[in-house]
Amino acid sequence: MLQSPTSLILASASATRLALLHAAGLRATARPARIDEAALKQSARAEGATASGTALMLATLKAIYAHAADPAGEDTLVIGADQLLTCGDAWFDKPATRAEARAHLRHLRGRTHTLHTAVTCLRGGIEVWHHSGTTSPPPASPCAASPTPFSTPTSTPRATPCCPASAPTASKAPASSSSSISTASTARSWACPCSPLLGFLRQHGILPN
């Protein structure tokens, strides 16, 4: 069993992921890892990596970078997480503009798409646990390309300690950000590895039962 860490770091800029950890009773601090995700995904795909394998690689790299920036890293548990949206043979990066986001939505409309999610835990810079999974949200509705999905959510999603019960339609960032894709919410995508993550933390006494 792992000794209880002195601190818990989430290597992510996602406010929703951090809020879900806080809702579970974890005192986590966000420390985003600045990596070139688009370039890494392009390189991984050129080498024949799978989408799930690439999501796990990115989650691990985020945790490694966050650990390297932590002065008390040996006693810190770092959580890295990532998700990758695919539709057929297409892999999607975070859109840089609203126009790109709408183009993504038009491409996804009426088509089954898959979210590949991954989460990694490092302790003292060494991986102690990881999990990956997939989920297929319902195909985007015909109205998904309208401006409505980009309106700012008026409330924060309510979450249970294991998985979120509901979520706004914006993905990964507030809808005021041009990086939002409304086809699958952060809470929905985080739900895939969230329950196994909390199970791991309970198993080692980091999260009380």
C-alpha distance (Angstrom), angle and dihedral (degrees) to the residues before:
residue distance angle dihedral
M1 . . .
L2 3.79 . .
Q3 3.77 118.5 .
S4 3.78 112.1 -114.7
P5 3.83 107.9 -90.1
T6 3.79 121.8 -122.5
S7 3.80 89.9 -130.0
L8 3.77 141.1 9.2
I9 3.81 121.2 -141.0
L10 3.78 128.5 -167.9
A11 3.81 109.1 -153.1
S12 3.77 93.2 -149.5
A13 3.79 140.6 92.0
S14 3.81 91.0 -142.5
A15 3.80 110.9 121.6
T16 3.80 89.7 -167.2
R17 3.81 94.0 56.2
L18 3.80 89.9 48.6
A19 3.81 91.2 48.3
L20 3.81 91.0 51.8
L21 3.80 91.0 53.1
H22 3.81 90.3 48.3
A23 3.83 89.4 49.2
A24 3.80 87.9 55.9
G25 3.81 89.7 55.6
L26 3.80 97.8 -102.5
R27 3.79 120.4 139.4
A28 3.77 96.3 -141.6
T29 3.79 127.6 164.6
A30 3.79 122.9 -150.4
R31 3.79 117.9 -125.2
P32 3.82 109.5 169.8
A33 3.80 116.0 -148.1
R34 3.79 112.8 -135.5
I35 3.78 103.8 -140.3
D36 3.81 129.8 146.3
E37 3.78 97.1 -111.1
A38 3.81 95.5 175.6
A39 3.81 93.0 53.8
L40 3.80 92.4 45.3
K41 3.79 92.1 50.1
Q42 3.79 91.2 48.7
S43 3.80 91.1 50.7
A44 3.80 93.2 46.0
R45 3.77 92.3 50.2
A46 3.81 91.3 48.6
E47 3.81 87.7 55.4
G48 3.79 91.0 52.4
A49 3.81 98.2 -105.1
T50 3.79 118.8 159.7
A51 3.79 122.1 -117.2
S52 3.81 91.1 -113.4
G53 3.80 91.4 48.9
T54 3.79 90.7 49.2
A55 3.81 92.6 50.7
L56 3.81 89.3 51.9
M57 3.81 91.3 47.8
L58 3.81 91.3 52.1
A59 3.82 92.3 46.7
T60 3.81 89.9 51.5
L61 3.80 93.9 46.8
K62 3.79 91.0 50.8
A63 3.80 90.3 52.9
I64 3.82 91.6 47.3
Y65 3.80 92.7 51.2
A66 3.80 92.5 46.8
H67 3.81 90.7 49.0
A68 3.81 91.4 50.7
A69 3.82 89.7 54.5
D70 3.82 93.8 50.3
P71 3.83 114.9 94.2
A72 3.82 91.3 -159.2
G73 3.78 93.5 43.4
E74 3.80 99.0 139.1
D75 3.81 91.5 66.3
T76 3.78 96.1 37.9
L77 3.78 128.5 96.6
V78 3.79 110.1 -146.4
I79 3.80 122.1 -160.5
G80 3.79 118.1 -158.1
A81 3.79 120.9 -172.2
D82 3.77 137.2 177.2
Q83 3.76 141.7 167.9
L84 3.79 132.5 -158.2
L85 3.78 124.3 -161.7
T86 3.80 118.5 -147.3
C87 3.79 134.2 178.5
G88 3.78 114.6 -173.8
D89 3.79 106.0 -46.7
A90 3.81 93.8 -21.5
W91 3.81 122.3 104.9
F92 3.79 117.0 -161.0
D93 3.79 127.3 -142.2
K94 3.78 121.8 -161.1
P95 3.81 104.5 -80.2
A96 3.80 114.4 -113.7
T97 3.82 94.4 -149.7
R98 3.77 139.0 26.2
A99 3.79 88.7 -110.6
E100 3.81 89.8 58.3
A101 3.80 90.6 47.2
R102 3.79 91.0 52.7
A103 3.81 89.7 48.2
H104 3.80 88.8 54.1
L105 3.78 90.8 50.2
R106 3.79 91.6 50.5
H107 3.81 89.6 51.5
L108 3.82 91.8 49.5
R109 3.80 96.3 43.8
G110 3.77 110.7 122.9
R111 3.81 92.9 -4.1
T112 3.77 130.0 111.6
H113 3.79 111.0 -114.6
T114 3.78 132.6 -178.1
L115 3.78 133.6 -137.6
H116 3.79 113.6 -150.2
T117 3.80 108.9 -158.9
A118 3.78 131.2 -172.3
V119 3.79 138.4 176.9
T120 3.81 129.5 -171.9
C121 3.81 132.0 -171.0
L122 3.81 122.4 -153.3
R123 3.79 126.1 -170.1
G124 3.77 116.1 -169.9
G125 3.79 88.7 -10.1
I126 3.83 92.1 -57.4
E127 3.78 122.5 112.5
V128 3.79 110.4 -115.0
W129 3.81 99.3 170.1
H130 3.78 143.2 -0.3
H131 3.77 139.0 178.0
S132 3.78 134.9 -171.1
G133 3.77 133.0 -175.4
T134 3.78 145.9 154.4
T135 3.77 136.2 -126.2
S136 3.79 130.9 -175.1
P137 3.81 113.3 -147.4
P138 3.80 117.6 -156.8
P139 3.81 113.7 -81.1
A140 3.80 113.6 -85.8
S141 3.79 111.9 -91.1
P142 3.81 121.7 -114.6
C143 3.81 90.3 -103.9
A144 3.81 93.2 53.8
A145 3.80 93.1 102.6
S146 3.79 92.4 61.0
P147 3.83 120.7 104.4
T148 3.82 91.9 -108.1
P149 3.84 96.9 90.5
F150 3.79 89.7 59.7
S151 3.79 96.3 58.5
T152 3.79 113.9 113.2
P153 3.83 113.9 -97.2
T154 3.79 112.6 -114.0
S155 3.78 96.7 -150.1
T156 3.78 141.9 29.7
P157 3.82 116.5 -108.2
R158 3.77 114.9 -104.6
A159 3.77 112.9 -123.9
T160 3.76 137.1 -168.7
P161 3.82 119.4 -139.4
C162 3.82 90.3 -99.3
C163 3.76 107.7 33.8
P164 3.78 137.7 -5.1
A165 3.77 117.0 -98.2
S166 3.77 95.4 -152.4
A167 3.76 140.0 -10.1
P168 3.78 143.1 -166.3
T169 3.77 118.1 -94.8
A170 3.80 95.1 -110.4
S171 3.80 117.9 98.2
K172 3.81 128.7 -132.4
A173 3.81 96.6 -28.6
P174 3.82 137.6 39.6
A175 3.78 109.9 -75.4
S176 3.78 90.7 -115.2
S177 3.82 85.6 72.7
S178 3.78 117.6 85.9
S179 3.81 89.5 -134.6
S180 3.82 92.3 73.7
I181 3.78 120.9 118.0
S182 3.78 112.3 -175.2
T183 3.81 99.2 -161.5
A184 3.81 92.3 92.0
S185 3.78 128.1 12.7
T186 3.78 125.0 -129.2
A187 3.77 89.9 -118.7
R188 3.81 91.6 54.1
S189 3.80 92.1 48.9
W190 3.82 93.5 42.6
A191 3.80 89.7 50.8
C192 3.80 90.5 71.8
P193 3.84 96.3 65.7
C194 3.83 96.7 20.3
S195 3.79 97.6 82.6
P196 3.84 94.9 46.9
L197 3.81 89.6 45.7
L198 3.79 92.7 53.5
G199 3.79 89.4 45.7
F200 3.80 89.6 54.9
L201 3.79 91.3 48.6
R202 3.82 91.9 49.2
Q203 3.79 91.5 47.9
H204 3.80 89.9 58.9
G205 3.80 96.0 41.4
I206 3.80 94.3 -111.3
L207 3.79 90.4 117.6
P208 3.83 116.6 38.7
N209 3.79 117.5 -122.2
